Each structure stands twice: as structure tokens, then as C-alpha cells.
Amino acid sequence: MRRTFTARAVAFWVDEKLNFKALAMAEEEHSGERLDIQRALVDDEQDRELGQDTYCLVDEYATVIYGGITRWELENGELRLDLTAEASQVLDAGVGYTILVPDLDHQTVIRDALPELLI
């Protein structure tokens, strides 16, 4: 099984003051299921030592795991994220996420942001 929801609120932003960029996908702007993909703009030595010099996934419960996406595909308004076993367990997401994205502009935001975040 996969954790599935419809993302009616999608945003990508960069916060230089807080040193991160993020893609947020949520059922509603301030409620419901949510998945954020965040990444530091500049990793420091501590990030590298802790293995946090990559992106992290954050759900609506503020559960965080670093890394975890093994494959992604956005096709026909459906974003599929396949996760590692550890990420699936931590996020209680089965084998991954299926996020329905009906808005074409939101699909473009996601398609542009993911390669930048998942490098």
C-alpha cells in the first residue's frame, strides 16, 4: 500500500536567512495530510558528520527522515514517490506516497523543484 492524498496546496520557496529550500505539498494550506521535502542551501561540517547533508522528508506530524526517496515520477497529475524501507516505516507510508496533483501549475512547481531538492 501507499500513503495517498490530494495536494491542493503546493509551494516551493527558498529562505536564505534560515539556510533552506523546501517544497510543500498538502491537502489544504494549513491542515490535512502533508509532505515537505527540505534541503539546506549550504551544508556544514555537523550536517556531514550526522549524515544530514541531503534532503529531508517531513510529514504533517513533524516526523523527519533524511533521504529516503528511491524513485519519483510525476505523470498525469499523479506524483509517485518510492521510499526506502526505513523511510516507509518512519513515515508510516507503506512503500511510498501517491500524491494526486490536479492543478497544472502545481505540477510544474513540483516538476521543477524535485530535481533541485533531490540532487
Buried (B, 14 or more C-beta within 10 A) or exposed (E): EBBBBBBBBBBBEEEEEEEBBBBBBBBEEEEBBBBBBBBBEEEEEEBEEEEBBBBBBBBBEEEBBBBBBBEBEBEEBBBBBBBBEEBBEBBEBBBBBBBBBEBEEBBEBBEEBBEBBBE
